[in-house]
C-alpha cells in the first residue's frame, strides 16, 4: 500500500511548512498532494473491506484515516494566509 507514496509526494509532505509559506501559486503542490493522499486512502479503504481478519481491517482503516487527515492538512496549508 505504501508503494503508491511516490518520492515526489513524500517530498511535498516533508516540506509542508515551507510550501505553506510560499505564494499561493507555489502551494499548488499541496493541493496535488492532498488529491493523491485522498486517492491512496480511498484505495486502502476499498481493499480493507475485503479483509477477513478484523485486526487487519482495522489496521488498514487506521492507515487510511491517517492519510485522509494528512490530505486535509495539506488542503488547509494550501488555503492558509501565510
N, C-alpha and C positions, 0 to 999 in steps of 0.2 A: 504494500500500500504506500510505502514511502518512496517507491520508485517514481511516483508522479511529482515528487518535490524536486523540481529542476534546480540546477545551480543558480539560475537567474532568480527564481522565486526565493531561494534561501538568501541570496544576496540582498534582495529587497527587504526581507524580514530582518536581516541583520542591521539594515540601515534605516529602519522606520523613523527613528528620531531625526536623523539628518534629512531624509526626504520630506518629512513633515514641516521642516523649517525652510524649505525651498519655495520658490514661486509656484502658484497653482498649476501652471503648465508642467512643471517638473514633477508634480505629485501624481501625475497620471500613472506612473508605475505602481503606486499604491492601489489604485483602482483595478489595474490589471491583476495585481497580486490577490486582491480581495475576490475577484471573479474566479481565479484559479483555485484559491483555497476553498471557496464555496463548492466548486465543481468536484474537487477531491473529496470534500466532506460528504457530498451527496452520493458519490460513488461508494464510499465506505458504508454509508447507511444502507444503500441498496444491497450490498454484499452481506452486511450484518444480519439482516432479516432472514437470510438463508442459512445461517449457522445454527446447528442443533444444540451446541453447548451454550448454556445460558451465560456462563462466565466469559466465554469468548465473545459472545454477542454484546455483553455489557462493556467489555474492554473496547471493542470496535466502536460502539456508540460513544464511549467516553472520548476516544480519539477524534471522532467526527465532531463532537461538540466542541472540543478544543480548537479544531481547525476552523469551525464556523465562528467561534469567538475571535480568533485571530483575523478572520476576514472582516468582522465588524470593527475591530480595532484599526485595521488598515483603512476602512472607509471613513471612520471618524478622524483619523490623522489626515486623510486626504482633504476632508472638508473643513479642517480647523483653520482658524485665523492665527497664523504664526506671529 
